[in-house]
Amino acid sequence: MSIESDNAQKWEDLMAAFGRPEIDHTHTTHIDNHLIAPHFRRAIGRLGHLLPVSKASLAILEPHERHLQVAHIYDKGLFHDNVVVLIPTVNSLLYQTLVQGFPVVDNYPELATTNIIERKILLTAGAKSVLIVPLTHEGHHLGVLSLTSRQSYAFGSYLDGTGQEAVAELAEALTKLQLLQ
């Protein structure tokens, strides 16, 4: 059994034993996508100077809904704003990462157990590494930032601190936008 399938099985065993964790949505409000775009672009610009990012996406947790909405994508050097792709939270790797509250680095993304929508969002041709970062601020679950690279083992340095400030600033900006809504 591979490490990835062993980890997936361990996750499923934990969920069976303790139940799937849920997020308290009482402090979550919808954020207009056009307000998010400059913050996403700034974060990806900074991260692109620190890490070999070839694709990125921002999925926002929709309040009182059972899905994440991918609102912004960076791919092949272009930003795509106001994207509307809904990812159900059931069996979602992105949602599981948000609930767990810590980043996930996958150096074998082609083996990841994700739903078809997430695979299209996360993976590009030649993807060798994926980083999924939960966006939380002051205990509020906001969404998930995912980065993909065509370079093997591209995101280990993130776990050592590289780029974490840019992600924290994005989470703080999203929180401020929620408060303004």
C-alpha positions in Angstrom: 0.0 0.0 0.0 1.4 3.4 -0.9 1.9 6.2 1.7 -0.9 8.3 0.1 -3.5 5.5 0.1 -2.4 4.6 3.7 -2.9 8.2 4.8 -6.3 8.3 3.0 -7.3 5.1 4.8 -6.2 6.6 8.2 -8.3 9.7 7.5 -11.3 7.5 6.7 -10.8 5.4 9.8 -10.7 8.6 12.0 -13.8 9.9 10.4 -15.6 6.6 10.9 -14.5 6.5 14.6 -15.2 10.1 15.5 -17.5 11.5 12.9 -16.7 14.1 10.3 -15.8 17.4 11.8 -18.0 20.4 11.1 -17.4 24.1 11.0 -19.4 26.7 13.0 -20.9 28.9 10.3 -22.3 31.5 12.7 -19.6 34.0 12.0 -19.4 33.5 8.3 -20.9 36.0 5.8 -20.7 36.1 2.0 -17.9 38.2 0.5 -18.4 39.7 -3.0 -15.9 38.2 -5.4 -14.8 41.5 -7.0 -13.6 42.6 -3.6 -11.5 39.5 -3.2 -9.6 39.7 -6.5 -7.0 42.3 -5.6 -6.1 40.4 -2.4 -5.8 37.1 -4.3 -3.6 38.7 -7.0 -1.4 40.3 -4.4 -1.0 37.0 -2.5 -0.2 34.9 -5.6 2.2 37.6 -6.8 4.1 37.4 -3.6 4.0 33.6 -3.4 5.1 33.3 -7.0 8.3 35.0 -6.1 8.9 32.6 -3.3 7.6 29.3 -4.5 7.3 27.7 -8.0 3.6 28.2 -8.5 2.1 27.2 -11.8 -1.5 27.2 -10.8 -3.5 28.5 -7.9 -7.1 28.7 -6.8 -9.1 30.3 -4.0 -12.1 28.5 -2.7 -14.3 30.5 -0.3 -16.5 28.7 2.2 -20.1 29.8 1.5 -22.0 30.5 4.7 -24.9 28.2 5.6 -24.3 26.2 2.4 -22.7 22.9 2.0 -20.1 23.9 -0.5 -16.9 25.9 -1.2 -17.0 28.3 -4.1 -13.9 28.6 -6.3 -14.0 32.3 -7.1 -10.5 33.0 -8.4 -7.9 31.0 -10.4 -4.4 31.7 -11.5 -3.3 29.4 -14.4 -0.7 29.7 -17.1 0.3 33.2 -16.0 -3.3 34.5 -16.2 -5.8 35.5 -13.5 -9.4 34.4 -13.8 -11.7 36.3 -11.5 -15.4 35.7 -10.8 -15.2 32.0 -11.5 -18.2 30.1 -10.3 -17.3 26.5 -9.5 -19.0 24.9 -6.5 -17.4 22.1 -4.6 -19.6 20.1 -2.3 -18.1 19.7 1.2 -19.0 16.0 1.3 -15.8 14.0 0.5 -13.9 17.1 -0.3 -10.2 17.2 0.2 -10.3 21.0 0.3 -13.0 21.0 3.0 -11.2 18.4 5.0 -8.1 20.6 4.9 -10.1 23.6 6.1 -11.6 21.6 9.0 -8.3 20.1 10.0 -6.7 23.5 10.1 -3.3 22.8 8.8 -1.7 22.8 5.4 -1.4 19.7 3.2 1.5 19.1 0.9 1.0 16.3 -1.7 4.0 15.3 -3.8 2.0 12.7 -5.6 -1.1 14.6 -6.6 -2.1 12.2 -9.3 -2.8 9.7 -6.6 -4.9 12.0 -4.5 -8.4 10.9 -3.6 -10.4 13.9 -4.6 -13.7 14.4 -6.4 -13.6 15.2 -10.1 -14.3 18.9 -9.6 -11.3 19.3 -7.2 -9.1 17.3 -9.6 -9.8 19.8 -12.4 -9.2 22.8 -10.0 -6.0 21.4 -8.4 -4.3 19.6 -11.2 -2.7 20.8 -14.5 -0.8 18.8 -17.0 2.4 17.8 -15.5 1.5 18.7 -11.9 4.1 17.2 -9.5 3.2 19.0 -6.2 0.2 20.5 -4.6 -0.1 22.7 -1.5 -3.5 23.2 0.1 -3.7 25.9 2.8 -6.7 26.5 5.1 -7.5 30.2 5.4 -8.5 30.9 8.9 -8.3 34.1 10.9 -9.0 34.5 14.6 -10.8 31.2 14.6 -13.0 31.9 11.6 -12.9 29.4 8.7 -12.8 31.4 5.5 -11.7 29.1 2.7 -8.8 27.3 1.1 -5.9 28.4 -1.0 -4.4 25.7 -3.3 -1.2 26.0 -5.2 0.1 23.6 -7.8 3.6 23.2 -9.3 5.1 21.3 -12.2 8.2 21.0 -10.0 8.6 17.9 -7.7 8.6 18.6 -4.0 8.0 22.2 -4.6 6.2 23.2 -1.4 8.2 21.7 1.5 9.7 25.2 2.2 6.1 26.5 2.9 5.9 24.2 5.9 9.2 25.9 7.1 7.6 29.3 6.9 8.3 30.5 3.3 5.2 32.3 2.1 3.1 31.9 5.2 3.1 35.7 5.8 1.4 36.3 2.4 -1.2 33.6 3.2 -1.9 35.1 6.6 -2.4 38.6 5.0 -4.9 37.1 2.5 -6.8 35.5 5.4 -6.8 38.8 7.3 -8.0 40.7 4.3 -10.9 38.2 3.8 -11.9 38.6 7.4 -12.0 42.4 7.0 -14.0 42.0 3.9 -16.5 39.8 5.7 -16.9 42.5 8.4 -17.6 45.2 5.8 -20.3 43.1 4.2 
